[in-house]
Amino acid sequence: VFNSTELKDIEYIRSYYYNMIEFTRFDSSVGKYVGFTEYGVKNAEYWNKDQGDLAAMRAEKERYCQRGIEIWYSNYLTKS
């Protein structure tokens, strides 16, 4: 998620759904998993205990978002 040209403003979100209902989400601005349903809260509590997984998810913001956004901006801003 981003709505700024500043790379620090990018937010990485990975959502988990069941029957079109979001039950858990990793949010890089919070830095951990957040649950939205009873099942999701239990998952978030369990997943937040795994420090290795949390570190990997936090690194996804830089790996997936920040590297690609520079290319995306350069392509789209030159065409507008």
Sine and cosine of phi, psi and omega as CSV:
sin_phi,cos_phi,sin_psi,cos_psi,sin_omega,cos_omega
0.00,0.00,0.79,-0.62,0.09,-1.00
-0.40,-0.92,0.53,-0.85,0.07,-1.00
-0.58,-0.82,0.52,0.85,-0.04,-1.00
-0.55,-0.84,0.37,-0.93,0.09,-1.00
-1.00,0.10,-0.08,1.00,0.03,-1.00
-0.99,0.14,0.81,-0.58,-0.03,-1.00
-0.91,0.40,-0.46,0.89,-0.01,-1.00
-0.94,0.35,-0.28,0.96,-0.02,-1.00
-1.00,0.06,-0.06,1.00,-0.02,-1.00
-0.95,0.32,0.63,-0.77,0.02,-1.00
-0.82,-0.57,0.80,-0.60,0.03,-1.00
-0.99,-0.11,0.82,-0.58,0.01,-1.00
-0.77,-0.64,0.78,-0.62,0.14,-0.99
-0.86,-0.51,0.90,-0.44,-0.06,-1.00
-0.96,-0.28,0.53,-0.85,0.04,-1.00
-0.87,-0.49,0.78,-0.63,-0.09,-1.00
-0.84,-0.55,0.47,-0.88,0.19,-0.98
-0.61,-0.79,0.79,-0.61,-0.06,-1.00
0.80,0.60,0.68,0.73,0.04,-1.00
0.90,0.44,0.33,0.94,0.05,-1.00
-0.89,-0.46,0.82,-0.57,0.04,-1.00
-0.95,0.30,0.84,-0.54,-0.01,-1.00
-0.94,-0.33,-0.45,0.89,0.02,-1.00
-0.55,-0.83,0.49,-0.87,0.01,-1.00
-0.56,-0.83,0.66,-0.75,0.24,-0.97
-0.99,-0.12,0.78,-0.62,-0.04,-1.00
-0.83,-0.56,0.88,-0.48,-0.06,-1.00
-0.92,0.39,-0.42,0.91,0.03,-1.00
-0.95,0.31,-0.47,0.88,0.07,-1.00
-1.00,0.02,-0.57,0.82,0.03,-1.00
1.00,0.08,0.26,0.97,0.02,-1.00
-0.37,-0.93,0.06,-1.00,0.05,-1.00
-0.99,0.16,0.57,-0.82,0.03,-1.00
-0.79,-0.62,0.73,-0.68,0.01,-1.00
-0.99,-0.17,0.55,-0.84,-0.02,-1.00
-0.90,-0.44,-0.28,0.96,0.06,-1.00
-0.82,-0.57,0.12,-0.99,0.02,-1.00
-0.85,0.52,-0.71,0.70,0.05,-1.00
-0.89,0.45,-0.66,0.75,-0.01,-1.00
-0.91,0.42,-0.63,0.78,0.03,-1.00
-0.90,0.44,-0.66,0.75,0.03,-1.00
-0.90,0.43,-0.68,0.73,0.06,-1.00
-0.88,0.47,-0.72,0.70,-0.03,-1.00
-0.87,0.49,-0.69,0.72,0.02,-1.00
-0.87,0.49,-0.69,0.72,0.00,-1.00
-0.91,0.41,-0.75,0.66,-0.05,-1.00
-0.92,0.38,-0.54,0.84,0.01,-1.00
-0.94,0.35,-0.28,0.96,0.05,-1.00
-0.97,0.22,-0.33,0.94,-0.03,-1.00
-1.00,0.02,0.99,-0.10,-0.07,-1.00
-0.90,0.43,-0.52,0.86,0.04,-1.00
-0.91,0.41,-0.68,0.73,0.03,-1.00
-0.91,0.40,-0.66,0.75,0.03,-1.00
-0.88,0.47,-0.67,0.74,0.03,-1.00
-0.89,0.46,-0.65,0.76,0.02,-1.00
-0.91,0.42,-0.67,0.74,0.01,-1.00
-0.92,0.39,-0.62,0.79,0.04,-1.00
-0.91,0.42,-0.56,0.83,0.02,-1.00
-0.95,0.32,-0.38,0.93,0.01,-1.00
-0.87,0.50,-0.54,0.84,0.01,-1.00
-0.85,0.52,-0.73,0.69,0.00,-1.00
-0.96,0.29,-0.69,0.72,-0.07,-1.00
-0.92,0.40,-0.73,0.69,-0.13,-0.99
-1.00,-0.01,-0.69,0.72,-0.15,-0.99
-1.00,0.02,-0.84,0.55,-0.19,-0.98
-0.93,0.36,-0.53,0.85,0.04,-1.00
-0.95,0.31,-0.64,0.77,-0.06,-1.00
-0.98,0.21,-0.47,0.88,-0.10,-1.00
-0.94,0.35,-0.53,0.85,0.04,-1.00
-0.90,0.45,-0.66,0.75,0.04,-1.00
-0.92,0.38,-0.70,0.71,-0.02,-1.00
-0.86,0.50,-0.74,0.67,-0.01,-1.00
-0.89,0.45,-0.69,0.73,-0.03,-1.00
-0.90,0.45,-0.61,0.79,0.01,-1.00
-0.94,0.34,-0.70,0.71,-0.09,-1.00
-0.99,0.17,-0.58,0.81,-0.02,-1.00
-0.95,0.31,-0.47,0.88,0.04,-1.00
-0.96,0.27,-0.33,0.94,-0.02,-1.00
-0.99,-0.14,-0.13,0.99,-0.03,-1.00
-1.00,-0.06,0.00,0.00,0.00,0.00
